[in-house]
């Protein structure tokens, strides 16, 4: 992600460069915009840690800052409760990711649903990906276990690649489920062209941190990077729905 690279590469000398602003929101935004003018800040709010503010970026990423904007932290914020360490940053990121994923209309996905779904997973997929094909072969088992599988597109080699073209053929097909089955079985689909959400979904995946496929998003927004066997995946998916 750009934010990670930016903080890894930059030496932040905010104390001498940031003009004091009237309130924490303004001060923090001014500081971050000096580092990256187009930083995608969604919200600034008090964090659970006194004196520290939480900055939510597009895609769910979190930063932390002092009220005057002179100190910025990138990393995890933990809270110790009852002897257990709770990762507050991961929780906040997952909530943001879940909100964005759940806002995708079903009409823009390829959905394999059981008769009585207990939960759902959203899978960023590339039809050319071997582990995506393996996961797809287990979709009937996931359905039997009560897990609805929702596919969104993530052509690993970018738009214009063979994977992107195949995904376009899937999304343009009259029967998307059948086309997805054929594509995951390595059948060549007829080339097609229509208005699809593939580029938008690819961009969303990059924004929330998808780096490979399959990338599985549970109902609570938690991301599982990579293939997991159906029984194991169903267990964590059902637990995330509670």
C-alpha positions in Angstrom: 0.0 0.0 0.0 1.1 3.5 -0.7 0.7 4.6 2.9 3.1 1.8 4.1 5.7 2.7 1.5 5.4 6.4 2.2 6.0 6.0 5.9 8.9 3.5 5.4 10.6 6.0 3.0 9.9 9.3 4.7 11.7 10.9 7.6 9.0 12.8 9.4 10.0 16.1 10.9 6.7 17.4 11.9 7.6 19.4 15.0 9.3 22.2 13.1 7.1 22.2 10.0 3.6 22.0 11.2 1.7 25.2 12.1 -0.5 24.8 15.1 -4.1 24.5 14.1 -7.3 25.4 15.9 -8.4 21.8 16.7 -6.9 18.3 16.6 -8.7 17.3 13.4 -7.3 20.3 11.5 -3.8 19.9 13.0 -3.6 16.2 12.2 -4.8 16.7 8.7 -2.3 19.5 8.1 0.5 17.3 9.3 -0.4 14.3 7.2 -1.0 16.4 4.1 2.5 17.8 4.4 3.8 14.2 4.1 1.3 13.3 1.3 -1.0 16.0 -0.1 -3.5 13.5 -1.4 -3.6 11.2 1.6 -7.1 9.6 1.6 -8.2 10.6 5.2 -11.8 9.6 5.9 -12.1 10.6 9.6 -10.1 11.7 12.6 -11.4 10.9 16.1 -10.3 10.2 19.6 -8.8 6.7 20.1 -9.4 4.6 23.1 -5.9 5.7 24.3 -6.1 9.1 26.1 -4.4 11.9 24.2 -4.1 9.9 21.0 -6.2 10.4 18.0 -7.1 7.7 15.4 -6.9 8.5 11.7 -9.0 6.3 9.4 -7.8 6.1 5.8 -9.7 4.8 2.8 -9.5 1.1 2.7 -9.6 0.7 6.4 -6.0 1.5 7.2 -5.4 3.3 10.6 -2.8 5.8 11.8 -2.5 7.4 15.2 -1.5 11.0 16.0 -1.0 13.4 18.9 -3.7 16.1 19.2 -1.3 18.8 17.9 -0.4 16.7 14.9 3.3 16.8 15.7 3.6 13.0 16.3 2.3 10.3 14.0 2.4 6.6 14.6 1.9 3.8 12.2 1.3 0.4 13.9 -1.0 -1.6 16.0 -2.7 -0.3 19.1 -3.4 -3.0 21.7 -5.6 -2.9 24.8 -5.0 -5.3 27.7 -8.4 -6.5 29.1 -8.7 -9.4 31.6 -5.1 -10.4 30.9 -5.7 -10.6 27.1 -4.2 -8.4 24.4 -6.9 -7.0 22.1 -5.7 -5.6 18.8 -7.9 -2.5 18.5 -6.3 -1.5 15.1 -7.2 -4.8 13.5 -10.8 -4.5 14.9 -11.2 -1.0 13.4 -9.7 -2.0 10.1 -12.0 -5.1 9.9 -15.1 -3.0 10.6 -14.2 -0.6 7.8 -13.5 -3.4 5.3 -16.7 -5.1 6.2 -18.7 -1.9 5.6 -17.1 -1.5 2.1 -17.5 -5.2 1.1 -21.1 -5.4 2.3 -21.9 -2.3 0.2 -21.2 -4.2 -3.0 -24.5 -5.1 -4.7 -25.1 -8.8 -5.2 -25.8 -7.9 -8.9 -22.1 -7.0 -9.2 -20.8 -10.4 -7.8 -21.0 -14.0 -8.8 -22.8 -15.7 -5.9 -23.0 -19.4 -4.9 -25.6 -19.6 -2.2 -27.0 -22.5 -0.1 -30.7 -22.7 0.5 -30.3 -21.5 4.1 -27.1 -19.5 4.4 -25.7 -19.1 7.9 -22.9 -16.6 6.9 -21.0 -15.5 3.8 -17.5 -15.0 2.6 -16.4 -12.6 -0.2 -13.6 -13.9 -2.3 -11.3 -11.7 -4.4 -10.5 -14.2 -7.2 -8.6 -14.6 -10.4 -9.7 -17.5 -12.7 -6.1 -18.2 -13.7 -5.0 -18.7 -10.0 -4.4 -22.4 -9.1 -5.5 -22.0 -5.5 -8.6 -20.1 -6.6 -9.5 -23.1 -8.7 -8.9 -25.4 -5.8 -11.1 -23.3 -3.5 -13.8 -23.2 -6.1 -13.9 -27.0 -6.3 -14.9 -26.9 -2.6 -17.7 -24.3 -3.0 -20.4 -27.1 -2.9 -18.9 -28.3 0.4 -18.9 -24.7 1.8 -22.5 -24.3 0.7 -23.5 -27.5 2.5 -21.9 -26.2 5.6 -24.0 -23.0 5.4 -21.5 -20.6 3.8 -22.5 -18.4 0.9 -19.6 -17.7 -1.4 -19.5 -14.3 -3.1 -16.9 -13.7 -5.8 -15.5 -10.3 -6.7 -12.8 -9.8 -9.4 -9.1 -9.4 -8.8 -7.0 -9.9 -11.9 -3.5 -10.4 -10.4 -1.7 -9.3 -13.5 -3.8 -6.2 -13.9 -6.5 -5.0 -16.3 -5.8 -6.1 -19.8 -4.3 -9.4 -18.7 -5.6 -12.9 -19.6 -7.1 -13.2 -16.2 -8.9 -9.9 -16.5 -10.3 -10.9 -20.0 -11.5 -14.2 -18.6 -13.2 -12.5 -15.6 -14.8 -10.1 -18.1 -16.2 -13.1 -20.0 -17.6 -14.5 -16.7 -19.2 -11.2 -15.7 -20.7 -10.7 -19.2 -22.2 -14.2 -19.4 -25.9 -14.8 -19.1 -25.2 -17.5 -16.5 -22.3 -16.2 -14.4 -22.3 -19.3 -12.2 -21.9 -21.6 -15.1 -19.2 -19.4 -16.7 -17.3 -19.2 -13.4 -17.5 -23.0 -13.1 -16.0 -23.4 -16.6 -13.3 -20.8 -16.1 -12.2 -22.3 -12.8 -12.1 -25.7 -14.7 -9.6 -24.0 -17.1 -12.0 -23.9 -20.0 -11.5 -21.1 -22.4 -14.6 -18.8 -22.5 -15.7 -16.9 -25.6 -14.4 -13.4 -25.5 -17.0 -10.9 -24.4 -17.4 -7.2 -23.8 -19.8 -5.4 -21.6 -20.0 -2.9 -18.7 -18.5 -4.7 -15.7 -17.4 -3.7 -12.2 -14.1 -5.6 -12.6 -11.8 -2.5 -12.6 -13.7 -1.1 -9.6 -13.4 -4.3 -7.7 -9.7 -4.6 -8.5 -9.1 -1.1 -7.2 -11.0 -1.8 -4.1 -9.0 -4.9 -3.5 -5.7 -3.0 -3.8 -7.1 -0.3 -1.4 -7.9 -2.7 1.4 -4.6 -4.6 1.1 -5.3 -7.6 -1.2 -1.9 -8.7 -2.5 -2.8 -12.1 -4.0 -5.6 -14.5 -4.6 -7.7 -16.0 -3.3 -8.2 -13.3 -0.7 -11.1 -14.2 1.5 -13.1 -11.6 3.5 -15.2 -12.9 6.3 -18.5 -11.4 7.3 -16.8 -9.3 10.1 -14.3 -7.9 7.6 -11.4 -10.1 8.7 -9.2 -11.0 5.7 -7.7 -14.5 5.2 -4.9 -14.2 2.6 -4.9 -17.5 0.7 -6.5 -20.8 0.4 -7.9 -22.8 3.3 -9.6 -26.2 3.2 -13.4 -26.0 3.2 -14.0 -27.4 6.7 -11.4 -25.1 8.2 -12.7 -22.1 6.3 -16.3 -22.8 7.2 -15.4 -23.0 10.9 -13.7 -19.5 11.0 -16.5 -18.1 8.7 -19.2 -19.2 11.0 -17.3 -18.0 14.1 -16.9 -14.6 12.5 -20.7 -14.3 12.0 -21.4 -14.6 15.7 
